[in-house]
Amino acid sequence: MSAERPERPGRPVRVPVRAVPRRPGAARAVPGPDDLYDPGGYAETLLRSLITAQLGVTLSVLVPAAAVVAIYPLLAVLFPSVQTATVGPVPASILILGFGIYPPLVILGFLYVRRSRRMELEFIELLRDR
């Protein structure tokens, strides 16, 4: 049995259309991970913008974290009674450190991880082949 079909009169012949294979040096519409290390071009611009955005996220978390950490020593210098104060049998410094400093630092760390992951996923989406 033949794989070819006989032509019918009055009907056009079907011709399969295939995409031309890409040349190895052909430019892609979306840069790939290997393109990030090539000097110049769109991928390098994307990488710079990612690094700049990461710096912005880092500073937006680092500045409040530094402020939170600096509060207790500042209070201890301005108000020396804070160093010796107690709440019942527990020193106030333990309560300030345990409930006033560490929870905000944990929340800031959570926000940092969430924002940086979201930013990196958006960057990966830009690099993904269509």
C-alpha positions in Angstrom: 0.0 0.0 0.0 1.4 3.4 -1.0 1.7 6.3 1.4 1.0 8.8 -1.3 -2.6 9.7 -2.1 -3.7 10.0 -5.7 -4.5 13.5 -6.9 -8.1 14.2 -7.4 -9.1 16.5 -10.3 -10.3 20.0 -9.3 -8.8 19.9 -5.8 -5.5 21.6 -4.9 -2.6 19.6 -3.8 -1.8 19.8 -0.1 1.8 20.7 0.6 3.2 20.5 4.1 4.8 23.6 5.4 7.6 23.3 7.8 9.5 25.9 9.8 13.0 26.6 8.7 15.5 25.3 11.4 17.3 28.0 13.3 20.8 28.7 12.6 23.1 28.4 15.6 23.9 32.2 15.4 20.4 33.4 14.9 19.1 35.9 17.4 16.3 34.9 19.7 13.3 37.0 20.5 13.8 36.4 24.2 17.3 36.2 25.6 18.4 32.9 27.2 20.5 32.3 30.3 23.6 32.1 28.1 23.0 35.6 26.7 23.3 37.1 30.2 27.1 36.9 30.0 27.4 38.4 26.6 28.6 42.0 26.7 26.0 44.5 25.5 22.5 43.7 24.4 19.0 43.3 26.0 19.9 40.5 28.4 22.7 42.5 30.0 20.2 45.3 30.5 17.8 42.9 32.1 20.5 41.6 34.4 21.5 45.1 35.5 17.8 46.0 36.2 17.5 42.8 38.3 20.6 43.7 40.3 19.3 47.3 40.8 15.9 46.0 41.9 17.6 43.6 44.3 19.6 46.4 45.8 16.4 48.4 46.2 14.7 45.5 48.0 17.7 45.0 50.2 17.9 48.6 51.2 14.1 48.8 51.8 14.5 46.0 54.4 18.0 46.9 55.8 17.1 50.5 56.8 14.1 49.6 58.9 16.0 46.6 60.3 18.9 48.9 61.4 16.4 51.3 63.0 14.7 48.5 64.9 18.1 47.2 66.2 19.2 50.7 67.1 16.2 51.4 69.2 17.2 49.5 72.4 20.7 50.9 72.7 19.3 54.4 72.0 16.7 53.9 74.7 19.4 52.6 77.1 21.6 55.7 76.5 18.8 58.3 76.7 17.0 56.7 79.6 19.4 54.8 81.9 16.5 53.4 84.0 15.6 51.1 81.0 18.7 49.1 81.7 17.7 48.2 85.3 13.9 48.2 84.9 12.0 45.0 85.6 8.5 43.8 84.8 7.7 41.5 87.6 10.7 39.1 87.9 11.7 39.6 84.3 14.2 42.3 83.2 12.7 44.8 80.8 15.6 44.4 78.4 14.6 40.7 77.9 11.0 41.8 77.0 12.2 44.6 74.7 14.6 42.2 72.9 12.2 39.3 72.8 9.0 41.1 71.8 10.1 44.5 70.5 13.0 43.7 68.3 13.0 40.1 67.1 9.4 39.9 65.8 9.8 42.9 63.5 13.1 41.5 62.2 11.4 38.2 61.4 8.6 40.0 59.6 11.1 42.1 57.6 13.0 38.9 56.7 9.8 37.3 55.5 8.9 40.3 53.4 12.4 40.4 51.9 12.3 36.7 50.9 8.9 37.1 49.4 9.7 40.2 47.4 13.0 38.9 46.1 11.5 35.5 45.0 8.7 37.3 43.2 11.2 39.6 41.4 13.4 36.6 40.4 10.4 34.7 39.1 9.5 37.7 37.0 13.0 37.8 35.7 13.0 34.1 34.8 9.7 34.5 33.0 11.4 37.2 30.8 14.2 34.7 30.0 12.0 31.7 29.3 11.7 30.6 25.7 8.4 31.1 24.1 
